[in-house]
Amino acid sequence: MGAYILRRLLLVIPTLVGIMVVNFALTQFVPGGPIEQILARMEGEGDVLQGIAGGSSGGEFEASRSESKYDGARGLPPEFIAELEKEFGFDKPPVERFLNMMWNYLRFDFGESYFRSIGVLDLVWEKMPVSITLGLWSTLIAYVISIPLGIRKAIRDGSSFDTWTSGLIIVAYAIPGFLFAIVLLVLFAGGSYYQWFPLRGLTSDNFEQLSLIGKVLDYFWHIALPVTASTIAAFATLTLLTKNSFLDEIKKQYVITAKAKGLSERRVLYGHVFRNAMLIVIAGFPSLFLGIFLSGSLIIETIFSLDGLGRLAFEATVARDYPVVFGTLYFFGLIGLIVGILSDLMYVFVDPRIDFESRET
């Protein structure tokens, strides 16, 4: 197993480099980079433009405009544009910029945001509580509900219970998370009916003045609706996965043999079937958590006014804040690849009979 893990770890490096190369190359062709963003902002502030370009004659205006490669550089001196390029590092060739960036990232030096004057890692840690809250609690609740329900559905396959619960699951899966979030907001957060839950934020303004129990209750009060909204899709998928996994195992020969020996249905189910059926469900926990943690929170965060990693990634992309975009891409790409290895280790932990090394030979 050690050799397998070592090979997987070694594969992390070229995979991560490939991800960064593709995304870095794509950004070279996307219009509206950080310099264009600054020029566009300055263009909207007439006094700033006049202060910078003041003293330039009409001829100088046309010359500087024709010399600049930026659409927003209207009347700005070439020296000013060159200074901006140097400040952002765009005075160097793309290959050199990429190599410098990767060297810094290997040392976990992600630099500072272009527009927020704060380190990228500090910015990530600042937004992390919201994303951890949504990802962790949504995953845990999905497992706590889905596993018992899926087992029950497998045992009573074809019954009325299985039929109506399947109908509810299909409806839950079909409803988009953002639509369910809006419904919860309208019904229970003062939209048109009840004011039972807060409209925004992770904690109340007086959170620091509350007692320990008060802080815990306040925290769960705030996360109730967003966590419920982000759980709905994962809950539906996981329930059906659990049911199908148990049905596959129940039909196997070893189960029939165990029942023929006189073992009770409960002992057969939880003593023999459970470990094999739960292999794929439990081993998928890291991947499910990471999926909700990274990709499933943008709309939920926006609807409930939560400032997490989803909104950070979206705002950084729109603003072309490249240190944040590439820093978070590298950081979470690395986490995703490591989680893939952890998922394999979870398989071995749940069922020691699995040997990945023998499968590769």
Secondary structure, DSSP 8 states (H G I E B T S, - for coil): -HHHHHHHHHHHHHHHHHHHHHHHHHHTT-S--HHHHHHHHHHT-HHHHHHHHTT--HHHHHHHHHH-S-TT-SS--HHHHHHHHHHHTTTS-HHHHHHHHHHHHHTT---B-TTT-SBHHHHHHHHHHHHHHHHHHHHHHHHHHHHHHHHHHHHTTTSHHHHHHHHHHHHHHHS-HHHHHHHHHHHHBSSSS-B-S-SS-SS-TTGGGS-HHHHHHHHHHHHHHHHHHHHHHHHHHHHHHHHHHHHHHHTSHHHHHHHHTT--HHHHIIIIIHHHHTHHHHHTHHHHHHHHHHHS-HHHHHHTT---HHHHHHHHHHHT-HHHHHHHHHHHHHHHHHHHHHHHHHHHHH-TT--HHHHH-
